[in-house]
Amino acid sequence: MCDRKYAILGTGALGGFYGAKLQKAGLDVHFLLKSDYQHVSQCGLFVQSKDGDFTLHQVNAYHNVEQMPQCDVVIVALKTTQNYLLPKLLPLIVKHSGVVLVLQNGLGIEEDIAQIVSNVHIIGGLCFLCSNKVGPGHIHHLDYGKITLAEYNPEYQPHLITEKMEQIAHDFQTAGIPIELVPDLLLARWQKLVWNIPYNGLSVILNATTEELMANADTRRLIEQLMNEVAAGAKSSGRIIPHSFIETMLNYTVKMKPYRTSMKIDYDQRRPLEIEAIFASPLKKSQTAGVNLPQISCLYHQLQFLDQRNRSAHPTP
């Protein structure tokens, strides 16, 4: 068994699921928690999964990052709306020459992290996962779970598959988590947006699950149009997404169990939406290259309105 030490920043639907799987496989994992710290420190983590339920009765749970050990791999699984916390968190817990593994959606995140910590490897991870946090220390894994990994290079230049990527892939695969290693992080991020932009955006605007969106001919057509706009945005960055990839994402979603997206859950719970990372950053990158994405821009402005109204009507206590 390897002696790599893992930290999980954000023990929610995603970080809680992957962190629990890693610990179950025998890895040394340390969890930073907020609202359910007391529950998890006393009762552990429960993962309800299509692959089999399990409970971690004892976990290394922390409420304060200063109490955490320095780790070889720090997994950033926070919502991007909480990335303002990273300058206080990352320098304290990532080892020199360690890895920051970014399991977040959107564009440009790794560039920001490179400004916070140096002498580390930054790896982006794109998760195709249906998972919800349904209660304190209770993660419900509905479907999928594959992660695509690519290492960050300045200006997102394609990168060879590195030893660090292979080590992390081995740990995750040992834990039963499918991994794909790719050389081009920017392409992988645009590919993830093919799914995130239409389904996250429309689920909030239309108050619908993925199943409802795919069952209606009009919304399915709109989803495909939005996916094609994402492909146009990727092309403006020099990355090509073939139509076959779009068809694959549509087919995956048709087969998916009815799913309330993470953005819809955030909206229903009156939390800030990840609009900037998922919508604003791709729009800005495309516009800088002289390419307009009008339907995505329309979604972005509608979400801005809904998010602001939702949070001002029901301010967070």
C-alpha positions in Angstrom: 0.0 0.0 0.0 1.3 3.4 -0.9 2.2 6.0 1.8 0.7 9.0 0.0 -1.4 11.1 2.3 -4.6 12.7 0.8 -6.5 15.8 2.0 -10.1 16.5 1.0 -11.1 20.2 0.9 -14.9 20.1 0.6 -16.5 16.9 2.0 -19.7 17.2 0.0 -21.3 15.0 -2.7 -18.1 14.8 -4.7 -15.3 15.1 -2.2 -17.1 13.0 0.3 -17.7 10.2 -2.2 -14.2 10.1 -3.7 -12.5 10.6 -0.3 -14.5 7.8 1.3 -13.7 5.4 -1.6 -10.0 6.2 -1.2 -10.1 5.6 2.6 -12.1 2.4 2.1 -9.3 1.2 -0.2 -6.8 1.7 2.6 -5.3 5.1 1.8 -4.6 7.7 4.4 -7.2 10.4 3.9 -7.9 13.6 5.9 -11.2 15.5 5.5 -11.9 19.2 6.1 -15.5 19.7 7.1 -17.8 22.6 8.0 -21.4 22.2 8.9 -21.3 18.4 9.6 -17.9 18.3 11.3 -19.4 17.2 14.6 -21.5 14.5 13.1 -18.7 13.0 10.9 -16.1 13.2 13.7 -18.4 11.2 15.9 -20.3 8.9 13.5 -18.2 8.7 10.4 -19.2 8.8 6.7 -22.0 6.8 5.1 -22.0 6.3 1.4 -25.2 5.0 -0.2 -24.1 3.8 -3.6 -25.4 1.8 -6.6 -22.1 -0.1 -6.3 -22.9 -1.1 -2.7 -23.4 0.9 0.5 -20.6 1.3 3.1 -19.8 3.2 6.3 -16.5 4.6 7.4 -17.0 4.5 11.2 -13.8 6.5 11.9 -12.4 9.2 9.7 -9.7 11.9 10.1 -12.1 14.8 10.4 -11.0 18.4 10.9 -12.8 21.7 11.3 -9.7 23.8 11.2 -7.1 23.5 8.4 -4.3 24.4 10.8 -4.9 21.1 12.6 -4.5 19.0 9.4 -1.2 17.4 8.5 0.7 18.4 5.3 -0.4 16.0 2.5 1.0 14.7 -0.7 -2.2 15.2 -2.6 -4.7 17.9 -1.8 -8.1 17.4 -3.5 -10.0 20.6 -4.1 -13.7 19.6 -4.1 -15.1 22.9 -2.9 -17.7 24.8 -5.0 -15.8 27.4 -7.0 -17.9 30.0 -5.2 -15.7 29.2 -2.2 -12.3 29.5 -4.0 -11.7 32.7 -2.1 -10.7 30.4 0.8 -7.9 28.7 -1.1 -5.2 31.2 -0.3 -5.7 30.4 3.4 -6.0 26.7 2.9 -3.6 25.4 0.3 -0.2 26.8 1.5 -0.8 25.2 4.9 -1.5 21.6 3.7 0.2 20.8 0.4 3.7 19.4 0.7 6.6 20.8 -1.3 6.5 19.1 -4.7 3.1 17.7 -3.8 -0.1 17.7 -5.9 -3.1 20.0 -5.9 -5.9 17.9 -7.7 -8.7 20.3 -8.8 -12.0 18.4 -9.0 -14.1 21.5 -10.0 -16.1 22.6 -13.0 -15.4 25.6 -15.2 -12.4 27.2 -16.9 -9.3 29.0 -15.6 -9.3 27.5 -12.1 -5.8 26.1 -12.4 -4.3 29.4 -13.4 -5.7 30.9 -10.2 -4.3 28.1 -8.1 -0.8 28.6 -9.7 -0.9 32.1 -8.3 -1.5 30.7 -4.7 1.0 27.9 -4.5 4.3 27.2 -6.2 6.6 24.2 -6.4 3.6 21.9 -6.7 2.0 19.9 -9.5 -1.5 21.1 -10.4 -3.7 18.5 -12.0 -7.2 19.1 -13.2 -9.8 16.4 -12.7 -13.1 16.3 -14.6 -15.7 14.2 -12.9 -18.6 12.5 -14.6 -20.5 11.7 -11.4 -24.1 11.7 -10.2 -23.9 12.1 -6.4 -25.7 14.1 -3.8 -25.1 14.9 -0.2 -28.5 14.1 1.4 -27.7 14.6 5.1 -24.8 15.1 7.6 -22.1 12.6 6.6 -24.5 10.9 4.2 -23.5 10.7 0.5 -25.9 9.2 -2.1 -24.1 8.0 -5.2 -26.6 7.5 -8.0 -24.5 6.8 -11.1 -21.2 6.9 -12.9 -18.0 8.2 -11.2 -15.3 8.3 -13.9 -12.6 11.1 -13.6 -10.5 12.4 -16.5 -7.1 13.7 -15.3 -4.7 16.1 -17.1 -1.8 18.1 -15.7 -1.8 21.9 -15.9 0.9 23.7 -17.9 1.1 27.5 -18.2 -1.3 28.8 -20.8 -2.9 25.3 -20.9 -0.4 23.8 -23.3 -0.9 20.1 -23.7 1.3 18.0 -21.3 2.7 14.5 -21.4 1.2 11.9 -19.1 3.3 12.4 -16.0 4.4 10.1 -13.2 2.3 12.1 -10.7 -0.8 11.5 -12.8 0.0 7.8 -13.0 0.5 7.5 -9.3 -2.9 9.2 -8.5 -4.6 7.2 -11.2 -3.3 4.0 -9.6 -4.7 5.1 -6.2 -8.1 5.9 -7.6 -8.3 2.8 -9.7 -7.4 0.7 -6.6 -10.4 2.3 -4.9 -12.6 1.3 -7.8 -12.8 4.7 -9.4 -12.4 4.7 -13.2 -9.7 7.1 -14.5 -8.7 8.3 -17.9 -5.4 10.1 -18.4 -5.2 12.7 -21.1 -2.6 15.2 -22.3 -4.8 18.3 -22.9 -6.4 19.8 -19.8 -8.0 22.7 -21.7 -9.8 20.3 -24.1 -11.0 18.2 -21.2 -12.4 21.2 -19.5 -14.3 22.3 -22.6 -15.6 18.7 -23.0 -17.0 18.8 -19.4 -18.7 22.1 -20.2 -20.6 20.3 -23.0 -22.6 18.7 -20.3 -22.4 21.3 -17.5 -23.6 24.3 -19.4 -26.9 23.0 -20.8 -27.9 20.7 -17.9 -26.9 22.9 -15.0 -28.3 26.0 -16.5 -31.6 24.7 -17.8 -32.2 22.7 -14.7 -32.4 25.9 -12.7 -34.1 28.1 -15.3 -36.8 25.5 -16.2 -37.0 23.8 -12.7 -36.4 20.4 -14.2 -34.4 17.2 -13.7 -32.2 15.7 -16.4 -34.9 13.2 -17.2 -37.5 15.9 -17.8 -35.1 17.9 -20.0 -34.4 14.9 -22.2 -38.0 13.7 -22.4 -39.2 16.9 -24.1 -38.4 17.4 -27.8 -38.0 21.2 -27.5 -35.6 21.1 -24.5 -33.6 18.2 -26.0 -33.2 20.3 -29.2 -32.1 23.3 -27.1 -29.6 21.2 -25.2 -28.0 20.0 -28.4 -27.8 23.6 -29.7 -26.1 24.7 -26.5 -23.7 21.8 -26.7 -22.8 22.9 -30.3 -22.2 26.4 -28.9 -19.8 25.0 -26.3 -18.0 23.2 -29.2 -17.7 26.6 -31.0 -16.2 28.1 -27.8 -13.7 25.2 -27.7 -12.8 25.8 -31.3 -12.1 29.5 -30.5 -9.4 28.1 -28.0 -8.0 25.8 -30.7 -9.7 22.7 -29.4 -12.0 20.5 -31.5 -15.0 18.7 -30.0 -16.5 16.4 -32.6 -20.2 15.9 -32.9 -19.8 12.3 -31.9 -18.8 13.5 -28.4 -22.0 15.5 -28.2 -24.0 12.5 -29.2 -22.2 10.4 -26.5 -23.1 13.0 -23.8 -26.8 13.0 -24.9 -26.9 9.2 -24.9 -25.3 9.1 -21.4 -27.9 11.5 -20.0 -30.8 9.6 -21.5 -29.6 6.5 -19.7 -28.9 8.4 -16.5 -31.1 8.0 -13.5 -33.4 11.0 -13.0 -30.9 13.6 -11.6 -31.3 17.0 -10.0 -28.1 18.8 -10.9 -25.7 20.2 -8.4 -26.6 23.8 -9.5 -30.3 23.1 -9.1 -29.6 21.8 -5.6 -27.6 24.9 -4.8 -30.4 27.0 -6.1 -33.1 25.1 -4.1 -31.0 25.5 -1.0 -30.4 29.2 -1.7 -26.6 28.9 -2.0 -24.5 30.9 -4.5 -24.5 29.4 -8.0 -21.2 28.5 -9.8 -22.1 30.9 -12.6 -18.7 32.6 -13.0 -16.6 29.5 -13.5 -19.1 27.5 -15.6 -20.6 30.3 -17.7 -18.7 33.7 -17.4 -15.2 32.3 -17.9 -16.0 30.3 -21.1 -17.9 33.3 -22.5 -15.0 35.7 -21.8 -12.5 33.3 -23.3 -14.5 33.0 -26.5 -15.3 36.7 -26.8 -11.5 37.4 -26.4 -11.0 35.2 -29.4 -13.8 37.1 -31.3 -16.5 34.4 -31.0 -19.9 35.1 -29.5 -22.0 32.4 -27.9 -25.5 34.0 -27.8 -27.5 31.1 -26.3 -25.0 30.5 -23.6 -24.9 34.3 -22.9 -28.7 34.2 -22.6 -28.5 31.4 -20.0 -25.8 33.3 -18.1 -27.8 36.5 -17.8 -31.0 34.6 -16.8 -29.0 32.7 -14.1 -27.5 35.9 -12.8 -31.0 37.3 -12.3 -32.4 34.2 -10.7 -29.4 33.8 -8.4 -29.5 37.4 -7.2 -33.2 37.4 -6.7 -33.1 34.0 -4.9 -30.4 35.1 -2.5 -31.7 38.6 -1.8 -35.2 37.2 -1.1 -33.8 34.6 1.2 -30.5 35.8 2.6 -28.2 33.3 4.1 -28.4 33.5 7.9 
